[in-house]
Amino acid sequence: MIPTLLFSGFFFANAFANPLAGHEQQQPLGNGVSFSTVYGAGGAQRLTGRFLHITDPHPDSHYKHGASTDNNCHRGHGSAGYFGAEGTDCDAPFTLMNATFRWIERNLKGNIDFVLWTGDSARHDRDEKIPRKMEEIIHLNELLSQQFVDAFQEEFGLSIPVVPTIGNNDIMPHNTMKEGPNRWTKALVDVWDKFIPESERHSFVEGGWFTSEVIPGKLSVISLNTMYFYSSNSAVDGCDDKDEPGFEHMEWLRVQLKLLRQRKMKAILIGHVPPARAGSKQGWDETCWQKYTLWLYQYRDVIVGSVYGHMNIDHFMFQDSHDIDIIDLEGDNTGSNDFSVQSMENYLEALRGQWSDMPSPPSGLSIEEYLDEDFTETYGNASWTDISKKRKKKKKFLRKIGGPLAERYSVSLVSPSLVPEYFPTLRVIEYNITGLEDTPTWSDIQEITEISYSNDHDTPSVLEPEDSRTVDIDGKKKKKTPKFKVPEPPPSSALPGPGYSNQPLSWLGYTQYYANLTRINDKVALLHDQNETENDANATGVDDIFGFEVEYDTRNDHIYQMKDLTVRSYFDLASRIANNIPNTLTSPADINEDDYESQKKKKKKKKKKKKKKNKNKTWKTFLDRAFVGYLDINDFEETES
């Protein structure tokens, strides 16, 4: 037999090769990095320009290696692997949790600045024979919390901040959370006591939301409680009624963003359930989505980006300010909660359909060239009339998308899960630290004194509507008075935020890691057979079999071709995903106009009996990566663009 790994207090063996080596845009990392490179003279960690996003671990203490996947891997005889049953409804064994945190400590400790942990840290309630209890949910969250503490512990305490958020399976019944204070906010505030600042404990008990100043004076992470926005939460009713926790939560978020603007700070938003809104997927109540999209637009100078989990697939989504209708809000709780492969494929197709409806530039230049504010308009021997026409067309296109930085839109990133719905994943995001290299870090402040925050959470006027407010969204004015405070737009003197142009704190790219459990579990099984043959049940080596590897890296990916993670880059990527033509970086400017029209006509033809291969490599790659490379994308039927 293979010895079972204990859930805590495990032994750390030789580290794998550093997966971050070679990222020389920030601090060069690798086997030759000295202590003083990443740490200052006093041993305090300097900023590295990277952070970890981990989501949906779903640990399951009832998981049994070799059990049947038809029984949630809890009993019977079957194919449940040692590190998990990829591609099934089974949750994650403790062996996967142990191996993951062992890998994180070996490879990421000292190489990241903070952790975003976006919920679902307990098993699903799928086994009628072993129903979940509150004590089990709390215990699983305690165990994972301790794993983070063990992985990033130093003599003085945690070396970096960890920012958690509540998932729909961190409560029971799952999906259902009443307004706070409630038993869950009261319990989790103690479970996460090392992660929630003392000054934010009252906020968390009140509603399960809080802020964490991960780079003192520069960057805060705002942990949202998306349970109050979630369309499947029958205990609440959206964000339009003042008596609803969703309304209070949105007002609290507005105040936090206002305070950060006043302090000249930036924010990252995190949550569990993403604001999906495509096809049958309506992740949030419409009234919450409307306010959230308005908040993102009005505070686009403050918000760096947002990350979510829950859906298990790797993708992104836009919030379009043109869809905001803050006067006539109507709730909608009819969104689908189906996470089957077919449902997810339909959802991604619906997203693609939305992106195909986004403004596209006229032929003659690529999207990238149209979006580049530094692009020099040179048209060879073109006449002045032609040049003038092209300039007018370009200005018209830029007006449609909110200028050269595409400020009409904001983007939310959704990471795939650690639980092996497909393959287990982690994501490391790299951000710009130009000019911030010597900034005091979170651990510096913890050693000196606790950060003091402005206490504007309980301002009496927060929930009072402002009088005669005129709302101006991308040039469209609405004279009516909303039933809530409308955030002020960015000051006229404000520069575009880090989410729109590359500057300090802008996200530069990310590395997506995955563990190929099919290959790993096969190696474990082979080792098991060898040990039995040798009558040496204690000879393992299992620790060295497991590891995460790079699935793709946006910084050097020849398909995605993203310069950074700004909205403009995602607009370009979405446009290439939506259109069934070669990458716009090399078309249509580089092909004959007749050929281009011919391609467009071919794209509209119906499929023949024999399936055609999808020529859009960007879409096919996006679809493959959505499922972490686990599925054979060729089995999916191609739909019309």
C-alpha positions in Angstrom: 0.0 0.0 0.0 1.0 3.6 -0.5 1.3 5.4 2.9 -1.4 8.0 3.3 -0.1 11.6 3.7 -1.2 13.4 6.8 -3.2 16.6 6.2 -0.9 18.8 8.3 2.7 18.6 9.5 4.0 17.0 6.3 7.6 16.6 5.4 9.1 18.9 2.7 11.4 17.1 0.3 13.7 18.5 -2.4 12.0 21.3 -4.3 11.1 21.1 -8.0 12.8 23.5 -10.4 11.6 27.0 -9.8 8.6 27.5 -12.2 9.0 31.3 -12.2 12.6 31.3 -13.4 13.0 33.2 -16.6 10.4 35.9 -15.9 13.0 38.6 -16.1 10.5 41.5 -16.6 10.5 41.7 -12.8 13.1 40.3 -10.3 14.9 37.4 -12.0 14.2 34.2 -10.0 15.7 30.8 -10.1 18.2 28.5 -8.3 20.8 31.2 -8.2 18.6 33.8 -6.4 20.3 35.0 -3.2 18.3 35.9 0.0 19.1 39.5 -0.4 17.7 39.6 -3.9 14.1 39.0 -2.8 14.6 40.2 0.8 15.9 43.5 2.2 18.9 43.8 4.5 16.7 43.2 7.6 15.1 40.1 6.1 11.8 41.7 5.2 10.5 40.6 1.8 10.5 43.1 -1.0 7.8 43.2 -3.6 8.2 40.6 -6.4 5.4 41.8 -8.7 3.5 38.5 -8.5 0.5 37.1 -6.6 -1.2 33.7 -6.4 -4.9 33.1 -7.2 -6.3 29.8 -5.9 -9.9 28.9 -6.1 -12.4 26.1 -5.4 -10.2 23.5 -3.6 -13.2 21.5 -2.3 -11.3 19.2 0.1 -13.2 16.0 1.1 -12.2 14.0 4.1 -14.4 11.1 2.9 -12.5 10.6 -0.4 -11.1 7.1 -0.7 -8.4 6.0 -3.2 -9.8 3.2 -5.3 -13.4 4.0 -4.6 -16.1 4.2 -7.2 -16.6 7.6 -8.9 -20.3 6.8 -9.1 -20.4 7.1 -5.3 -18.6 10.4 -5.0 -15.3 8.4 -4.5 -16.6 7.7 -1.0 -17.1 3.9 -1.2 -17.2 0.8 -3.4 -14.5 -0.2 -5.8 -13.5 1.9 -8.8 -11.0 4.2 -10.4 -10.6 7.0 -7.9 -7.0 8.1 -8.2 -4.5 8.7 -5.4 -4.4 12.5 -6.0 -8.0 12.8 -7.2 -10.5 11.6 -9.8 -10.1 14.1 -12.7 -13.2 14.7 -14.9 -15.7 13.4 -12.4 -18.0 14.9 -9.7 -15.7 13.7 -6.9 -14.2 16.3 -4.7 -10.5 16.6 -3.8 -8.7 14.2 -1.5 -6.4 15.5 1.3 -3.5 14.0 -0.6 -4.1 16.6 -3.4 -4.4 19.4 -0.8 -1.1 18.3 0.9 0.7 18.0 -2.4 -0.5 21.4 -3.6 0.6 23.3 -0.6 3.9 21.4 -0.5 4.4 22.6 -4.2 3.3 26.2 -3.3 5.8 26.4 -0.4 8.7 24.9 -2.5 8.1 27.1 -5.5 6.2 30.2 -4.6 7.2 31.2 -1.1 9.3 34.3 -1.3 8.3 34.7 -5.0 4.8 36.2 -4.5 3.4 39.2 -2.6 0.0 38.0 -1.6 -2.6 35.3 -2.1 -6.2 35.6 -3.4 -8.3 32.6 -2.2 -11.8 32.8 -3.8 -13.8 30.3 -1.9 -15.5 26.9 -1.9 -13.1 25.3 0.7 -15.5 22.5 1.7 -16.8 19.5 -0.2 -20.1 19.6 -2.1 -23.2 18.2 -0.5 -23.8 15.5 -3.1 -23.8 12.3 -1.0 -27.1 11.6 0.7 -25.5 9.0 2.8 -23.0 11.4 4.3 -24.8 14.8 4.5 -22.6 17.8 5.4 -22.7 19.5 8.8 -21.7 23.0 9.8 -18.9 21.6 12.0 -17.4 19.8 8.9 -17.5 22.9 6.7 -15.9 25.0 9.4 -13.3 22.3 10.1 -12.3 22.1 6.4 -11.9 25.9 6.2 -9.7 25.7 9.4 -7.5 23.0 7.8 -7.0 25.0 4.6 -6.3 28.2 6.6 -3.6 26.4 8.6 -2.1 25.1 5.3 -1.7 28.7 4.1 -0.2 29.7 7.5 2.2 26.8 7.4 3.2 27.6 3.8 4.0 31.3 4.4 5.0 31.3 8.0 8.1 33.2 9.2 9.4 33.8 12.7 7.4 37.0 13.1 4.2 35.5 11.6 2.8 35.4 8.1 5.2 36.7 5.5 2.4 37.8 3.1 -1.3 38.5 3.3 -3.9 35.9 2.3 -7.3 37.2 1.3 -10.2 34.7 1.5 -13.8 35.1 0.3 -17.0 33.1 1.0 -18.0 30.4 -1.6 -21.5 29.1 -2.1 -20.3 25.7 -0.7 -18.8 27.3 2.4 -22.3 27.6 3.9 -25.3 25.3 4.3 -27.6 24.8 2.8 -25.3 25.5 -0.1 -26.1 28.7 -2.1 -28.3 30.0 0.7 -27.1 32.8 3.0 -29.3 35.1 5.0 -28.4 38.7 5.8 -25.7 39.2 8.4 -24.7 39.1 11.1 -25.4 35.3 10.8 -23.8 32.1 12.1 -21.5 31.9 9.1 -20.0 35.4 9.3 -19.6 34.9 13.1 -17.8 31.5 12.6 -15.6 32.4 9.6 -14.4 35.6 11.2 -12.6 33.5 13.7 -11.5 30.8 11.2 -9.9 33.5 9.1 -8.6 35.6 12.0 -5.0 35.7 10.6 -6.3 37.0 7.3 -9.0 39.6 8.2 -7.5 42.8 9.6 -8.7 43.6 13.1 -10.2 46.9 11.9 -12.3 44.9 9.4 -13.7 42.2 11.7 -16.9 44.3 12.3 -17.5 44.6 8.6 -17.0 40.9 8.0 -19.4 39.9 10.8 -21.9 42.4 9.4 -22.0 40.9 6.0 -19.0 38.7 5.1 -17.1 41.5 3.3 -13.8 43.2 4.1 -10.8 45.0 2.7 -7.1 44.0 3.1 -4.3 46.6 2.3 -1.9 44.1 0.7 0.6 46.9 -0.3 0.3 49.6 2.4 -0.8 52.9 1.0 -0.8 51.6 -2.6 -3.1 48.6 -3.1 -6.1 47.1 -1.3 -7.9 43.9 -2.1 -11.7 44.1 -1.6 -13.2 40.7 -0.7 -16.8 40.7 -1.9 -19.5 38.4 -0.5 -21.1 37.4 -3.8 -23.7 35.3 -1.9 -25.7 38.5 -1.7 -25.5 39.0 -5.5 -25.9 35.3 -6.4 -29.1 34.6 -8.5 -29.4 31.1 -6.8 -29.5 32.5 -3.3 -33.2 32.3 -2.4 -32.7 34.0 1.0 -32.1 37.4 -0.6 -33.6 39.5 -3.3 -31.0 41.5 -5.3 -29.5 44.9 -4.8 -32.4 47.3 -5.4 -34.2 47.3 -2.1 -32.6 49.2 0.8 -33.6 46.4 3.2 -31.6 43.8 1.2 -28.0 42.9 2.1 -27.1 43.2 -1.6 -28.1 46.9 -1.5 -26.0 47.5 1.7 -23.1 45.6 0.2 -23.0 47.7 -3.0 -23.2 50.9 -0.9 -20.3 49.6 1.2 -18.3 48.9 -1.9 -19.0 52.3 -3.3 -17.7 53.9 0.0 -14.5 51.8 -0.1 -13.7 52.8 -3.7 -14.4 56.4 -2.9 -12.0 56.3 0.1 -9.3 54.6 -2.0 -9.7 57.3 -4.6 -9.2 59.9 -1.9 -6.1 58.2 -0.7 -4.8 57.8 -4.2 -4.8 54.0 -3.9 -5.9 51.2 -6.2 -8.1 48.2 -5.7 -8.4 44.6 -6.7 -11.9 43.1 -6.4 -12.3 39.4 -5.6 -15.3 37.2 -5.2 -16.5 33.6 -5.6 -19.4 33.7 -8.0 -18.5 35.8 -11.1 -20.9 38.3 -12.8 -21.6 35.9 -15.7 -24.2 37.2 -18.0 -24.4 35.2 -21.3 -26.8 32.7 -22.7 -28.6 30.9 -20.0 -25.9 31.8 -17.4 -27.0 34.7 -15.2 -24.7 34.4 -12.2 -25.9 37.5 -10.4 -29.3 39.1 -9.9 -29.7 41.7 -12.6 -30.0 44.6 -10.1 -26.6 43.7 -8.6 -25.0 43.3 -12.1 -26.3 46.7 -13.1 -24.8 48.4 -10.0 -21.6 46.5 -10.2 -21.0 47.5 -13.8 -21.8 51.1 -13.0 -19.4 51.0 -10.1 -16.6 49.5 -12.3 -17.2 52.2 -14.9 -17.3 55.1 -12.5 -14.2 53.9 -10.5 -12.2 52.7 -13.5 -9.4 55.0 -12.3 -9.2 53.0 -9.0 -9.9 49.3 -9.9 -6.9 47.4 -11.3 -8.9 44.2 -12.0 -11.1 41.5 -10.6 -10.9 37.7 -10.2 -13.4 35.0 -9.5 -13.8 31.2 -9.3 -16.9 29.0 -9.0 -17.4 28.1 -12.6 -14.4 25.8 -12.8 -13.5 26.9 -16.4 -10.7 29.2 -17.5 -12.2 32.3 -19.2 -13.0 36.0 -18.9 -16.0 38.2 -19.4 -16.7 41.9 -20.1 -18.9 44.3 -18.3 -20.2 46.7 -20.9 -21.2 50.2 -19.6 -23.6 50.5 -22.6 -25.8 47.8 -20.9 -26.3 49.9 -17.8 -29.8 51.0 -17.1 -29.8 52.2 -13.5 -33.2 53.8 -13.5 -35.4 50.9 -14.4 -33.7 48.0 -12.6 -35.5 44.7 -12.7 -34.3 41.6 -10.9 -33.8 38.3 -12.6 -33.2 35.1 -10.7 -33.7 32.7 -13.6 -30.0 32.0 -14.3 -28.9 28.4 -14.9 -26.7 26.7 -12.3 -25.9 23.8 -14.7 -22.1 23.2 -14.8 -22.1 20.2 -17.2 -19.6 20.2 -20.1 -22.4 20.8 -22.6 -23.8 23.7 -20.6 -20.3 25.2 -20.3 -19.7 24.9 -24.0 -23.0 26.6 -24.7 -22.1 29.4 -22.3 -18.7 29.9 -24.0 -20.5 30.0 -27.4 -22.8 32.6 -26.0 -19.9 34.7 -24.8 -18.3 34.4 -28.2 -21.6 35.6 -29.7 -21.5 38.6 -27.4 -18.0 39.4 -28.5 -18.9 39.1 -32.2 -21.4 41.9 -31.6 -18.7 44.2 -30.2 -17.6 47.1 -32.4 -15.1 46.1 -35.0 -12.8 48.4 -36.9 -13.3 48.9 -40.7 -11.0 47.0 -42.9 -7.6 48.5 -43.6 -5.9 48.2 -40.2 -5.8 45.5 -37.5 -7.6 45.9 -34.2 -4.3 46.2 -32.4 -3.3 49.1 -34.7 -6.6 50.8 -34.1 -6.3 50.5 -30.4 -2.7 51.7 -30.2 -2.7 55.4 -29.2 0.9 55.6 -30.3 0.2 54.2 -33.7 1.5 56.4 -36.5 -1.0 56.8 -39.3 1.1 56.2 -42.4 -0.8 55.0 -45.5 2.0 54.9 -48.1 1.0 56.5 -51.3 -2.7 56.9 -50.3 -4.4 60.1 -51.3 -5.2 62.8 -48.8 -8.9 62.0 -49.3 -8.3 58.3 -48.4 -6.2 59.2 -45.4 -9.0 61.6 -44.2 -11.6 58.9 -44.6 -9.5 56.3 -42.6 -9.0 58.8 -39.8 -12.7 59.5 -39.6 -13.5 55.8 -39.5 -10.8 55.2 -36.8 -12.2 58.1 -34.6 -15.8 56.7 -35.0 -14.6 53.2 -34.0 -12.7 54.6 -31.0 -15.8 56.6 -29.8 -17.8 53.3 -29.9 -15.4 51.5 -27.5 -14.7 54.4 -25.2 -11.5 55.7 -26.7 -8.1 54.1 -27.5 -8.1 52.3 -24.1 -11.6 50.7 -24.6 -12.9 52.4 -21.4 -16.5 51.4 -22.3 -15.6 48.0 -20.9 -14.2 46.4 -17.8 -13.0 42.8 -17.5 -13.5 40.0 -14.9 -11.1 37.0 -14.9 -12.3 33.6 -13.9 -9.7 31.0 -12.9 -10.3 27.2 -13.2 -10.5 25.2 -10.0 -8.1 23.3 -7.8 -10.6 20.5 -7.4 -10.1 18.3 -10.4 -13.3 19.0 -12.3 -10.9 18.7 -15.2 -7.3 19.1 -14.0 -6.2 20.9 -10.8 -4.9 24.4 -11.4 -3.2 27.4 -9.9 -2.6 30.9 -11.4 0.2 33.3 -10.8 -0.4 36.9 -12.0 2.4 39.3 -12.6 1.9 43.0 -12.1 4.0 46.1 -12.7 6.1 47.3 -9.7 8.0 50.0 -11.5 8.8 52.6 -8.8 7.5 50.3 -6.0 10.5 48.1 -5.5 11.4 49.6 -2.2 7.8 50.2 -1.0 7.2 48.9 2.6 5.4 45.6 2.4 2.5 44.1 4.3 4.9 42.2 6.6 6.8 45.4 7.4 3.7 47.0 8.6 2.6 44.0 10.6 5.9 44.1 12.5 5.5 47.8 13.3 1.9 48.4 13.9 -1.5 47.5 12.6 -2.7 49.5 9.6 -5.2 52.1 10.5 -8.2 52.4 8.1 -10.7 55.2 7.8 -13.9 54.1 9.4 -16.5 55.3 6.9 -18.4 52.0 6.9 -21.1 53.3 9.2 -21.6 56.7 7.7 -25.3 57.6 8.3 -25.7 59.2 4.9 -24.4 56.1 3.0 -27.8 54.8 2.3 -29.5 58.1 1.4 -30.1 59.0 -2.3 -28.5 62.1 -3.6 -30.8 64.9 -5.0 -31.1 65.8 -8.6 -28.2 63.5 -9.7 -27.6 63.5 -13.4 -26.0 60.2 -14.5 -23.6 60.4 -17.4 -22.5 57.1 -18.8 -20.3 57.3 -21.9 -22.1 60.4 -23.1 -25.6 59.1 -22.4 -27.4 61.2 -19.7 -30.4 60.1 -17.7 -32.1 63.0 -15.9 -34.1 60.9 -13.4 -33.0 60.5 -9.8 -31.9 56.9 -9.0 -32.9 55.4 -5.7 -29.3 55.1 -4.6 -26.1 57.2 -4.6 -24.4 57.2 -8.0 -20.6 57.2 -7.7 -18.7 60.1 -9.0 -16.8 59.5 -12.3 -13.0 59.8 -12.3 -11.8 63.4 -11.9 -11.1 65.1 -15.1 -7.4 65.3 -14.1 -7.2 61.6 -13.4 -5.0 59.4 -15.6 -6.4 56.2 -17.0 -6.3 53.5 -14.3 -4.0 50.5 -14.2 -6.7 48.4 -15.7 -6.5 50.4 -18.9 -2.9 51.4 -19.5 0.4 49.8 -18.4 1.6 51.7 -15.2 2.5 50.7 -11.7 0.1 48.0 -10.4 -1.1 47.1 -13.9 -1.4 43.3 -14.5 1.2 42.3 -17.1 0.4 38.6 -17.6 -0.3 35.4 -15.8 1.1 31.8 -15.8 -1.5 29.1 -15.7 -0.4 26.0 -13.9 -2.0 22.6 -14.0 -1.4 19.1 -12.7 -2.0 16.3 -15.2 -3.7 13.9 -12.8 -4.1 11.2 -15.6 -0.4 11.0 -16.0 0.4 11.5 -12.3 -2.1 8.9 -11.0 -0.8 6.4 -13.6 2.7 6.8 -12.2 1.4 6.4 -8.7 -0.3 3.2 -9.7 2.8 1.9 -11.3 4.9 2.7 -8.2 2.3 0.9 -6.1 2.6 -2.3 -8.3 6.4 -2.1 -8.0 6.3 -1.8 -4.3 3.9 -4.8 -3.9 6.2 -6.8 -6.2 9.2 -5.9 -4.1 7.3 -6.6 -0.9 8.3 -3.1 0.3 5.1 -1.3 1.2 6.9 1.6 2.8 9.0 2.6 -0.2 7.2 5.5 -1.8 8.5 8.4 -3.8 4.9 9.5 -4.3 5.9 13.0 -3.0 8.2 13.5 -6.0 5.6 12.3 -8.6 3.2 15.2 -8.1 3.8 18.6 -9.5 2.3 21.5 -11.3 3.5 22.4 -14.8 2.9 25.4 -17.1 -0.2 25.1 -19.3 0.4 28.4 -20.9 1.9 31.8 -20.1 0.2 35.0 -21.5 3.6 36.8 -21.6 5.0 34.6 -24.4 1.9 32.9 -25.9 1.9 32.9 -29.7 -1.8 32.4 -29.9 -3.2 34.9 -27.4 -0.4 37.4 -28.2 -1.3 39.7 -25.2 1.1 42.6 -24.4 -0.5 42.8 -20.9 -3.8 42.2 -19.2 -5.3 45.6 -19.7 -8.9 45.9 -21.0 -7.5 46.9 -24.4 -5.6 43.6 -24.7 -8.7 41.6 -23.7 -10.8 43.5 -26.2 -8.3 42.5 -28.9 -8.3 38.9 -27.8 -12.1 38.7 -27.6 -12.3 40.2 -31.1 -10.0 37.5 -32.5 -11.8 34.7 -30.6 -15.2 35.9 -32.1 -14.1 36.3 -35.7 -13.6 33.2 -37.8 -10.6 34.7 -39.6 -6.8 34.6 -39.0 -5.4 36.7 -36.2 -6.2 40.4 -36.8 -2.5 41.2 -36.0 -1.7 39.9 -39.5 -5.1 40.6 -41.2 -7.1 42.2 -42.8 -4.5 44.9 -43.4 -2.2 42.3 -45.0 -4.6 40.6 -47.3 -6.3 41.7 -50.5 -9.7 43.3 -50.0 -11.4 40.8 -52.3 -9.9 37.9 -50.5 -11.1 39.4 -47.2 -14.7 39.7 -48.5 -14.5 36.1 -49.8 -13.4 34.9 -46.4 -16.4 36.6 -44.8 -18.8 35.0 -47.3 -17.3 31.5 -46.7 -17.7 32.0 -42.9 -21.5 32.5 -43.4 -22.0 29.2 -45.3 -23.8 26.4 -43.6 -21.8 23.4 -42.5 -21.8 20.4 -44.8 -22.5 16.9 -43.6 -18.8 16.3 -42.9 -17.6 18.5 -40.1 -15.3 21.3 -41.1 -12.2 22.0 -39.0 -12.3 25.3 -37.1 -9.8 27.6 -38.7 -10.0 30.1 -35.9 -7.0 28.9 -33.8 -7.6 31.6 -31.2 -11.2 30.4 -30.5 -10.1 26.7 -30.5 -7.2 27.5 -28.1 -9.6 29.5 -25.9 -12.0 26.6 -25.8 -9.3 24.0 -25.1 -7.9 26.1 -22.2 -11.3 26.7 -20.8 -11.3 23.0 -19.9 -7.6 23.0 -18.9 -6.7 20.8 -21.9 -8.7 17.9 -20.4 -11.3 17.5 -23.1 -10.8 16.7 -26.8 -12.1 19.9 -28.3 -12.3 18.2 -31.8 -15.3 16.4 -30.4 -17.2 19.6 -30.0 -19.4 20.6 -32.9 -18.4 23.9 -34.5 -21.1 26.5 -34.5 -21.6 29.3 -36.9 -19.8 32.6 -36.1 
